[in-house]
Amino acid sequence: MSIIKRICETEYVRSAIEDKADLSAFKEKPSIRVILGVSTIAFSYIIGWPAIGALGALALYLNRPLLIAIGGPLVYGFSHLVFLLGMYLAGYNYTKIFLRWATRVAVEKWISKSP
C-alpha cells in the first residue's frame, strides 16, 4: 500500500477533504489578540537566525568565539519562546483552520500527481 493511500485513510485527512477545508475564517476581522500573536510570531523570526548571524559576525569581528558559542543558543531559545507565545496569542482555532486547509491542498496535489 502506498504511503499516500495510507495518509488519505486517516480520519484527519478524510475529514479535511470531505469538508473542503478552506481559509474562509480568515475573512473575519481578527481580534487584537490575534494581531498581537501574529506580530509576535513575525518578531520571533527577526530575533531568530538574523540575530544569530549578527551575533556570529560580531564574535568574529571581536575575536570572541564564546560570544556565539554561548549567545547563539540563548538567542535561538529566546526566539523559540517568543514564537510559542505568538502561537498561544494567535490561538488554536486559526492554527487548526490553517493546518486543515494545508493538509487538504497537499494531499489533493499528491493524489493528482500519483500514478
N, C-alpha and C positions, 0 to 999 in steps of 0.2 A: 504494500500500500504506500502510495507516495506521501511525502510529508505535507504537501498542500492539501491533499484529501483529508488527512488526519487533523490538520488545523481547522479545516472547514467543518468538521464534525463536532467541534467544541460548541458548547451552549452559547458562549460569549460571541463567537464569530457568527453563528447561525442567527442569533437574535439581532446583531448589528446589521446583517444583510437583509433579514426579513422586515425589520423596522425601517429600512432605508435610512440609517443614521445620517443625519446632516448637521450643519452648523447653524441652523435657524435660531437657536437660543442666543447666539452671539449678536443678533439683530437688536435685542433689547438693550436699553441704556444700562451700562454697567454701574454698579454702586461705587461709592468712594473706596470702599474696602477692596473691591476687585481691581480698581485702577491702581491703588497703592500696592497691591500684591504683584501685579504685572510690572509695575515700575521697579519694585524691589528685585524681582527676577532679572530684569534688564540690568540693574545696578550690579547684581552678583556676577554677571558676565564681564562687566567692566573691571571689577576688582579681582577677577579670576586670573586667567592667563596673561592678559596685558600687564597687570600689576606684577606678576611673577617675572615676566620678561624684563620689565623696567628694573625690578629688583636685581635680576641677574646681570643686567648691563651695569648697574651701579656697583655691584660686587666686583665685577671685572675692572671697572674704572678705578675703584678704591683699593683693588687688590686685597679684598676681604672675602674669601670664599665662604666663610661661616655665615655671612650675611644671607646668601642664597640657600645654603645648606640648612639653616635653621628658619630663616624668614619665609622661604618658599612654601614649605609645608604648612606653616602657620597662616600665611595669607590664603592659601588654597583652602584650608579647613574653614577659615572665616568666610570665604566666598560661598562655600557649600552651605554653611549655616544660614547665610543671608538668602540663598536660593530656597532653602526649605521654609524659611519664614515667608518668603513671597508665595510659595505654593500654598502654605497654610492660609495666608490672607486672601489669595485669589479664590480659594475654595475648591472643594471636592467636586461640586457639580460641573463647573467649567472644565475641569480636568477630565472627568468622566465623559462628558459630551465630546470633547476633542479626541480622546483615545478611541471611542466607539466609531467616530467618523473615520479616523485614520486607519483603523482596523478594516473597516468595510472597503475603503478605497484600495488599500494594499492587497487585500485578498481578491477583490474583483480584478485587479491588474494581473495578479499571479495566475488566476484562473484563465484569463483571456490569452495569456502567453504560454500556458502549458499545452503540451501536445495532446 
